[in-house]
Amino acid sequence: MNKPTLQTLVIFGGSGDLTFRKLLPAVYNLYASGKFEQNLQVVAVGRRDMDSQAYRELADKWIREQSRFKTDDTLLRQVSERISYYRLDLQAEAAYQGLARLLRQEHADSRLIFYYAVSPSLFESITKGVISAGLQDASVILEKPFGSDLENARQLNGVLEAAFGRDKVYHIDHYLGKEMVRNILAVRFHNAIFSGIWNYQHIDNIQITAAEEDGVGTRGGYYDQSGAFRDMVQNHLFQVLSVLALDEPGDMDNGGLQKAQLQVLKSLHPIDPWDISHYLVMGQYDGYQSEPKVRPDSQTATYAALKVLLDTPRWQGVPFYIRTGKKLDRRETEIIIEFKRTGPDDLPDLLVIKVQPDEGIYLRFNVKTPGEQGSLLPVHMDYCQSCNLRNYQNTPEAYERLLNACIQGDHSMFSQWDQIEASWQFANQILQAWTEAGQPLAGYAPGSSGPDEAKRLLTPEQREWLKVDVTLE
Ligand SMILES: NC(=O)c1ccc[n+]([C@@H]2O[C@H](COP(=O)([O-])OP(=O)(O)OC[C@H]3O[C@@H](n4cnc5c(N)ncnc54)[C@H](OP(=O)(O)O)[C@@H]3O)[C@@H](O)[C@H]2O)c1
């Protein structure tokens, strides 16, 4: 039997929220589900002064809290022993020599994977540090958002590809690892009732909502530079859109899926700058400017709603409405597909794909009202994926699935640079038009459903934002 390849995951930002809440629990879950044979080690790199022992104690606490498995003390100790902490100022290029010495002494036989779990503003400094220390024979996983605009993303991509090589760069978009986003493909392509009607002849519009109840919390410094559009729309929600709208790939593997997604992103219909107010609404929740680390006069949007059209034969004239925001009335990511009405008085059929926190599918359709003639009753059928605890525990979480894919060298669940470039091209154009038009930010109350102005994207077309209050059972 082949000796398993040793791998060392070096996490820049190893003392950050993402690492504690998602990455270390994902490593534990992978061990717990038998994915590794003691062959993954973790070096967490942070700025805080702490030794490996103190770090492990913190890591243990987070793993116990966040793991999808009930933690097993023996396994946790074994995993914990494979985690160490290294203190480094990521902006001090010379300091990477010390990291290189450590990796050469203690991880000499390992394949290196660098995870950039930091603000994107540090991506370039880290890459320079890694190159100066001669560590570029490695794979690299990058968090979103990749770049702050098209030009910056291109420049950054040039630096990264020159350093590591294109096939070693993994752009993470954890939405692509989410169970129900993967499930869109199964629903679309493995059901005759849906595959034949997934087009403009039968679908009236599609709505994608990613609502958050929380505000910016402690992440104001990062978020204020980024805002709702760059943080959510340009990456996660455009990726979801591309999965919903793609033409069936001839070959799901070997890059076929990514090519089909790219075609969608390239076919986003350009928006006339003079007409921008009919396509984009941005808002800010009341009180945002007083949040920690947010500029008191900040004009950063915490809410974005937009309408896009696709120039493809399948989707001619079908609007896709996308909205996301912080401090809203609910925490929910869902997709609603509204089918065309069969008659003027019929309620439209709806297919609702619930992505988080509930995972499942809901279908609303019409039947005859019992005992009455000529009257219809909307009824529903649903499938709750997250209701069954056993199912849920057996379902790997997004970061777990993506980390494992990178370790296996599988690119199929990651966004490709071409896709990122195409979505930046569209995002740049739309953001520029919005700025040039001097569009004001719409205010909204925390705990509301967002600014009223978002309705103006749909009302001229006699449509409305849909909210389907369902509890999946
Ligand atoms: N948090 C999430 O749930 C989440 C989800 C999706 C994507 N992301 C993405 O993940 C990235 C990180 O987010 P986060 O929430 O984990 O941020 P965070 O909690 O603010 O963590 C930032 C990390 O960067 C380190 N750091 C910052 N400047 C440094 C420097 N000069 N030298 C060394 N270390 C430095 C911090 O170290 P110290 O704390 O030791 O100072 C900390 O470990 C972002 O790109 C974000 O968009 C996060």
The ligand as a MOL file (V3000), in Angstrom:
LIG
                    3D

  0  0  0     0  0            999 V3000
M  V30 BEGIN CTAB
M  V30 COUNTS 48 52 0 0 0
M  V30 BEGIN ATOM
M  V30 1 N -15.4280 34.6600 9.2920 0
M  V30 2 C -16.1660 34.0410 8.3910 0
M  V30 3 O -17.1520 33.3550 8.7200 0
M  V30 4 C -15.8210 34.1290 6.9400 0
M  V30 5 C -16.6750 33.4940 6.0050 0
M  V30 6 C -16.3350 33.5500 4.6580 0
M  V30 7 C -15.1840 34.1810 4.2670 0
M  V30 8 N -14.3870 34.8030 5.1830 0 CHG=1
M  V30 9 C -13.1770 35.4520 4.7010 0
M  V30 10 O -12.0510 34.9910 5.4460 0
M  V30 11 C -11.0950 36.0170 5.5920 0
M  V30 12 C -10.7770 36.1750 7.0670 0
M  V30 13 O -11.9630 36.5370 7.7560 0
M  V30 14 P -12.0730 36.4640 9.3480 0
M  V30 15 O -13.4960 36.7030 9.6720 0
M  V30 16 O -11.4240 35.2250 9.8880 0 CHG=-1
M  V30 17 O -11.2100 37.7350 9.8100 0
M  V30 18 P -10.6290 38.0670 11.2490 0
M  V30 19 O -11.3660 37.3620 12.3360 0
M  V30 20 O -10.5170 39.5490 11.3080 0
M  V30 21 O -9.1620 37.4150 11.2460 0
M  V30 22 C -8.0970 38.0090 10.5920 0
M  V30 23 C -6.8310 37.2330 10.8520 0
M  V30 24 O -5.7730 37.9070 10.1870 0
M  V30 25 C -4.7030 38.0800 11.0980 0
M  V30 26 N -3.9360 39.2600 10.7380 0
M  V30 27 C -4.4030 40.4540 10.3330 0
M  V30 28 N -3.3630 41.2780 10.0590 0
M  V30 29 C -2.2400 40.5610 10.2920 0
M  V30 30 C -0.8580 40.8320 10.1930 0
M  V30 31 N -0.3960 42.0060 9.7700 0
M  V30 32 N -0.0090 39.8490 10.5240 0
M  V30 33 C -0.4490 38.6510 10.9620 0
M  V30 34 N -1.7260 38.3250 11.0530 0
M  V30 35 C -2.6070 39.2810 10.7420 0
M  V30 36 C -5.3620 38.2150 12.4420 0
M  V30 37 O -4.4110 37.9420 13.4410 0
M  V30 38 P -4.6130 38.4610 14.9650 0
M  V30 39 O -6.0410 38.1980 15.3130 0
M  V30 40 O -3.6630 37.5980 15.6990 0
M  V30 41 O -4.3020 39.9000 14.9810 0
M  V30 42 C -6.4310 37.1340 12.3240 0
M  V30 43 O -5.8600 35.8670 12.5250 0
M  V30 44 C -11.7050 37.2500 4.9050 0
M  V30 45 O -11.2250 37.3200 3.5870 0
M  V30 46 C -13.1960 36.9480 4.8770 0
M  V30 47 O -13.8610 37.5540 3.7780 0
M  V30 48 C -14.6790 34.7710 6.5040 0
M  V30 END ATOM
M  V30 BEGIN BOND
M  V30 1 1 1 2
M  V30 2 2 2 3
M  V30 3 1 2 4
M  V30 4 1 4 5
M  V30 5 2 4 48
M  V30 6 2 5 6
M  V30 7 1 6 7
M  V30 8 2 7 8
M  V30 9 1 8 9
M  V30 10 1 8 48
M  V30 11 1 9 10
M  V30 12 1 9 46
M  V30 13 1 10 11
M  V30 14 1 11 12
M  V30 15 1 11 44
M  V30 16 1 12 13
M  V30 17 1 13 14
M  V30 18 2 14 15
M  V30 19 1 14 16
M  V30 20 1 14 17
M  V30 21 1 17 18
M  V30 22 2 18 19
M  V30 23 1 18 20
M  V30 24 1 18 21
M  V30 25 1 21 22
M  V30 26 1 22 23
M  V30 27 1 23 24
M  V30 28 1 23 42
M  V30 29 1 24 25
M  V30 30 1 25 26
M  V30 31 1 25 36
M  V30 32 1 26 27
M  V30 33 1 26 35
M  V30 34 2 27 28
M  V30 35 1 28 29
M  V30 36 1 29 30
M  V30 37 2 29 35
M  V30 38 1 30 31
M  V30 39 2 30 32
M  V30 40 1 32 33
M  V30 41 2 33 34
M  V30 42 1 34 35
M  V30 43 1 36 37
M  V30 44 1 36 42
M  V30 45 1 37 38
M  V30 46 2 38 39
M  V30 47 1 38 40
M  V30 48 1 38 41
M  V30 49 1 42 43
M  V30 50 1 44 45
M  V30 51 1 44 46
M  V30 52 1 46 47
M  V30 END BOND
M  V30 END CTAB
M  END
